[in-house]
Each structure stands twice: as structure tokens, then as C-alpha cells.
């Protein structure tokens, strides 16, 4: 799950981030939360078509809603849910007209945020990657993605079905969107699903015989991340 918090108040932004991280840890959700102090910084990410499952947007004037509405019209596929944050109920109607999934009043409390997250977390990209190709949109379940390979200006999703799905997107952005512990950025050109690894030496050997490169300068660190992952999975299965 990929979440954005856009709030110029650093203290409130950090508090919200801490509450969300605590919620995800307690709920065994895998999520990545990013903070933006300026609306323009968030707009840049939206322009680059970085997908967010949830955006928490601070609104203290109608101009913010108008600007966000225009940006969403241009890039409607980059956001699943919008939560308005405000110190006033004044913008509730405008927010819901924009399609907001919730309205969070400051000063907010942990139970308020947890109720919103429990409602929105059901079914949000926690186990599927959304692929947009021209006029079509489809989903690839995480457990079918063996690895993602970057090649020039495109990325290839190698799946258990034997199909390669091509996306014209940066691997850095895909790494952010694949917010799940099973995926490891092991090389500047590769992200691997660690559930398919059967051996780790100077590269990763997958169960189908394919090999995925490991960045040699970070070999020790990457193998330690893989070891931590399999130990964590073993502990979960023993509970």
C-alpha cells in the first residue's frame, strides 16, 4: 500500500505518519508512507504518474481543493482514495464533491484514523499490482510476479504464467508501488519476489531456473535482507 501525506505542518504530518505506521504494524499490513510539505511536490509525483492508494491532503482554503481537482482530472488513475485533513468542517461539502473518502478534523486522534484505515484498507492493492496499458487496465497478483526487469525506457514483469507485461515506467517508481515485504530491489535493473528464490550466491536462482542479478557492491547487505525475510516467514508459519 502506498500512502501520501501532504501537510505543511511538520508536527501534524509526523504524528499522522506515526499513527499510520503503528496501525500497519499491528495489522500486519505492508505499506510505504511518504510526507510532502508542499502541494507542488505532491503534484510533481502525480504528474509522474506515481500511484497512491491513499492521499491525506490538508485543506484550509477552497483554492487547494480547486487545484487538486484540476490535477486529478488530468491524472485520474494515480489515486484510489482521498482523505481531507482540516481544522474546520467548512470544506466538507467541497471535499466530498471532489470524491473524498473521508474527512479528518484536527486535532485528530488515533481511533479516528484507525476507523478510516479499517474501512479503506479492505481490498486496497495489498496483493495485486495495477497495470495500465493504453486503454486497458488489469491486475497482476503479487504471488504471480517472479521479478521485474528494467530495460532502457521500459520495465518487464516476468510472471508465473510465462507472460511478460511491459510498462513504460521507471523501476524506482515500481519499487515504491510494490510496497510488500516479499519484493527486494537487488540490482539497479531488478526487483525480485523473494518467495521464488531457491538459492543465493553471487546472484539469485529462482525456482524455474532463471537467475536474477545482485548488485555486487551490496551483495552482503542484500543477502542479509533475503535471510531476514525467510527467517521472518518461518517464524510466521510457526505461530
Secondary structure, 3 states (H helix, E strand, C coil): CEEEEECCCHHHHHHHHHHHHHHHHHHCCCCEEEEECCHHHHHHHHHCCCCEEEEEEECCCHHHHHHHHHHHHHCCCCEEEEEEEECCHHHHHHHHHHCCCEEEECCCCHHHHHHHHHHHHCCCCCCEEEEEECCEEEEEEHHHEEEEEEECCEEEEEECCCCEEEECCCHHHHHHHCCCCCEEEEECCEEEEHHHEEEECCEEEECCCCEEECCHHHHHHHHHHHHHHHHHHHHHHHC
